[in-house]
Amino acid sequence: MNLDRWRQQIDQIDERLLELLNERAELALQIGREKRARGLAVHSPEREAQILQRVCALNRGPLDEHAIRGVFSKIFEEFRRLQESEA
């Protein structure tokens, strides 16, 4: 396989990631609306900890746990910001 083919594959994966992130964002917005309707806080450290534990347990590499936690922590931060901006 050559460099151009690998980059093409990465571009395709990036498109899928973008689609999945936006799908996740839509769900996060729905959850944020429901939390507000119930008078709950947007930020849920317990839920974030559960997610981190689950994805780290599922991870088979080559990314290490530190990288996975960093990526998901950034996702949480951005989706929390999205939920709060809709309030």
VEXVEX-795887 format. One record per atom (N, C-alpha, C, CB): residue in one letter; x, y, z. Coordinates in steps of 0.2 Angstrom, whole numbers, padded with zeros to 4 digits, always signed. Atoms other than C-alpha are relative to their C-alpha. Glycine has a CB too. Layout:
% VEXVEX-795887
AXYZ/...
***
This chain:
% VEXVEX-795887
M+0004-0006+0000/M+0000+0000+0000/M+0004+0006+0000/M-0005+0000+0006/N-0004-0006+0001/N+0006+0017-0004/N-0003+0006+0005/N+0001+0003-0007/L+0001-0006-0004/L+0006+0034+0005/L-0007+0003-0002/L+0005+0005+0000/D+0007-0003+0002/D-0009+0041-0005/D-0006-0004+0002/D+0001+0001-0008/R+0005+0004-0002/R-0019+0026-0002/R-0002+0000+0007/R+0001-0008-0002/W+0001-0001-0008/W-0017+0027+0017/W-0003+0006+0002/W+0007-0001+0003/R+0003-0007-0002/R-0021+0045+0017/R-0008+0000-0003/R+0004+0006-0004/Q+0007+0001+0002/Q-0037+0041+0007/Q-0004-0004+0005/Q+0000-0004-0007/Q+0004+0004-0005/Q-0042+0028+0020/Q-0001+0004+0006/Q+0004-0006+0002/I+0001-0005-0006/I-0039+0041+0034/I-0005+0005-0002/I+0007+0003+0001/D+0006-0004+0002/D-0050+0053+0024/D-0007-0003+0001/D+0001+0003-0007/Q+0007+0003-0001/Q-0064+0041+0024/Q-0001-0002+0007/Q+0001-0007-0004/I+0001+0001-0007/I-0062+0037+0042/I-0002+0006+0003/I+0006-0003+0004/D+0002-0006-0002/D-0062+0055+0046/D-0007+0002-0001/D+0005+0006-0003/E+0007-0002+0002/E-0079+0057+0037/E-0004-0004+0004/E-0001-0002-0008/R+0004+0004-0004/R-0086+0043+0047/R+0000+0002+0007/R+0002-0008+0000/L-0001-0003-0007/L-0079+0050+0063/L-0005+0006+0001/L+0007+0002+0002/L+0004-0006+0000/L-0087+0067+0059/L-0008-0002+0000/L+0001+0004-0006/E+0007+0002+0000/E-0104+0058+0055/E-0002-0002+0007/E-0001-0005-0005/L+0001+0002-0007/L-0103+0049+0072/L+0000+0005+0005/L+0005-0006+0001/L+0000-0005-0005/L-0098+0064+0082/L-0006+0004-0001/L+0006+0004-0001/N+0006-0004+0000/N-0113+0074+0075/N-0006-0004+0002/N-0001+0002-0008/E+0005+0004-0002/E-0124+0059+0078/E+0000+0000+0008/E+0000-0007-0003/R-0001+0000-0007/R-0118+0059+0096/R-0002+0007+0003/R+0007-0002+0002/A+0002-0007-0002/A-0120+0078+0097/A-0008+0001+0000/A+0003+0005-0004/E+0007+0000+0000/E-0138+0076+0092/E-0003-0003+0006/E-0003-0003-0006/L+0002+0003-0006/L-0141+0064+0106/L+0001+0004+0006/L+0003-0007+0001/A-0002-0004-0006/A-0132+0075+0119/A-0004+0006+0000/A+0008+0002-0001/L+0005-0005+0000/L-0143+0089+0114/L-0007-0002+0003/L-0001+0004-0007/Q+0006+0002-0002/Q-0158+0079+0117/Q+0000-0002+0008/Q-0002-0007-0004/I-0001+0001-0007/I-0151+0073+0134/I+0000+0007+0004/I+0006-0004+0001/G-0001-0006-0003/G-0147+0091+0138/G-0007+0003+0001/G+0004+0005-0004/R+0007-0002-0001/R-0165+0096+0135/R-0004-0004+0005/R-0004-0001-0007/E+0004+0004-0005/E-0172+0082+0145/E+0003+0002+0007/E+0001-0008-0001/K-0003-0002-0007/K-0160+0086+0160/K-0003+0007+0002/K+0008+0001-0001/R+0003-0006-0002/R-0166+0104+0159/R-0007+0000+0002/R+0001+0005-0005/A+0007+0001-0001/A-0184+0099+0159/A-0001-0003+0007/A-0003-0005-0005/R+0001+0004-0007/R-0181+0088+0175/R+0004+0004+0005/R+0003-0007-0001/G-0004-0004-0005/G-0170+0102+0183/G+0006-0003+0002/G-0005+0001+0006/L-0007+0003-0001/L-0154+0092+0182/L+0005+0004-0003/L+0000-0007-0002/A-0006-0003+0002/A-0137+0098+0180/A+0002-0003-0007/A+0006+0000+0005/V-0003+0003+0007/V-0129+0096+0162/V+0006-0004+0002/V+0002+0006-0004/H-0006+0004-0001/H-0113+0090+0169/H-0001-0006+0005/H+0006+0005+0003/S+0001+0006-0003/S-0113+0072+0175/S+0007-0004+0001/S-0005-0004-0003/P-0007+0003-0001/P-0095+0067+0182/P-0001-0007+0000/P+0003+0003+0006/E+0001+0007-0001/E-0102+0050+0187/E-0001-0004-0007/E-0006-0002+0004/R+0001+0003+0007/R-0108+0046+0169/R+0006+0001-0004/R-0006+0004-0004/E-0006-0001+0004/E-0092+0053+0161/E+0005-0006+0003/E+0003+0007+0001/A-0005+0005-0003/A-0082+0041+0173/A-0002-0007-0002/A+0000+0000+0008/Q+0002+0007+0002/Q-0093+0026+0168/Q+0002-0001-0007/Q-0008+0000+0001/I-0002+0001+0007/I-0090+0030+0150/I+0007-0001-0001/I-0002+0006-0004/L-0008+0001+0000/L-0071+0032+0152/L+0002-0007+0002/L+0003+0005+0004/Q-0001+0006-0002/Q-0071+0016+0161/Q-0001-0006-0005/Q-0003-0002+0007/R+0003+0004+0005/R-0081+0007+0148/R+0005+0000-0006/R-0007+0001-0002/V-0004+0000+0006/V-0071+0013+0133/V+0007-0002+0001/V+0000+0007-0003/C-0007+0002-0001/C-0054+0010+0141/C+0000-0007+0001/C+0002+0003+0007/A+0000+0008-0001/A-0059-0008+0145/A-0001-0003-0007/A-0006-0002+0004/L+0001+0003+0006/L-0065-0010+0127/L+0007+0001-0005/L-0006+0003-0003/N-0005-0002+0004/N-0049-0002+0120/N+0005-0006-0001/N+0004+0006+0003/R-0005+0005+0002/R-0037-0014+0111/R+0006+0003-0003/R-0003-0006-0005/G-0006-0004+0003/G-0024-0001+0105/G-0001+0000-0007/G+0006-0004+0002/P-0007-0002-0003/P-0013+0005+0098/P+0000+0006+0004/P+0005+0001-0005/L+0000-0006-0004/L-0019+0020+0107/L+0000-0003+0008/L-0007+0004-0001/D+0000+0002-0007/D-0015+0019+0126/D-0006+0003+0004/D+0007+0001+0003/E+0005-0003-0004/E-0027+0023+0140/E+0000+0007+0001/E+0000-0004+0007/H-0001-0007-0001/H-0020+0040+0142/H-0003+0004-0006/H+0007+0002+0001/A+0002-0003+0006/A-0024+0044+0124/A-0008+0000+0000/A+0003-0003-0006/I+0008+0001+0000/I-0042+0037+0125/I-0003+0005+0005/I-0001-0007+0002/R+0003-0005-0005/R-0045+0047+0141/R+0000+0007-0002/R+0003-0001+0007/G+0000-0007+0002/G-0039+0063+0133/G-0005+0001-0006/G+0007+0001-0003/V+0004-0001+0006/V-0049+0061+0117/V-0008+0000+0003/V+0000-0006-0005/F+0007+0000-0003/F-0065+0056+0127/F-0001+0006+0004/F-0002-0006+0003/S+0001-0006-0004/S-0062+0070+0139/S-0002+0006-0004/S+0006+0001+0005/K+0002-0006+0004/K-0062+0083+0125/K-0007-0001-0003/K+0006+0000-0006/I+0007+0001+0002/I-0078+0075+0118/I-0005+0002+0005/I-0001-0007-0002/F+0004-0002-0006/F-0086+0077+0135/F+0000+0008+0000/F+0002-0003+0006/E-0001-0007-0001/E-0080+0095+0136/E-0004+0004-0006/E+0007+0002+0000/E+0003-0003+0005/E-0086+0100+0119/E-0008-0001+0000/E+0002-0002-0007/F+0007+0002-0001/F-0103+0091+0121/F-0004+0004+0005/F-0001-0007+0000/R+0003-0004-0006/R-0106+0099+0138/R-0001+0007-0002/R+0005-0001+0006/R+0000-0007+0002/R-0102+0116+0130/R-0006+0001-0005/R+0006+0002-0004/L+0006+0000+0005/L-0115+0112+0116/L-0006+0000+0004/L+0001-0006-0005/Q+0006+0001-0004/Q-0128+0107+0129/Q-0001+0007+0004/Q+0000-0006+0005/E+0001-0006-0004/E-0125+0123+0139/E-0002+0006-0004/E+0006+0001+0004/S+0001-0005+0005/S-0125+0134+0124/S-0008+0000-0002/S+0004+0000-0006/E+0007+0001+0002/E-0143+0128+0120/E-0005+0003+0006/E-0002-0007-0002/A+0004-0002-0005/A-0149+0133+0137/A-0003+0007+0000/A+0004-0001+0007/
***
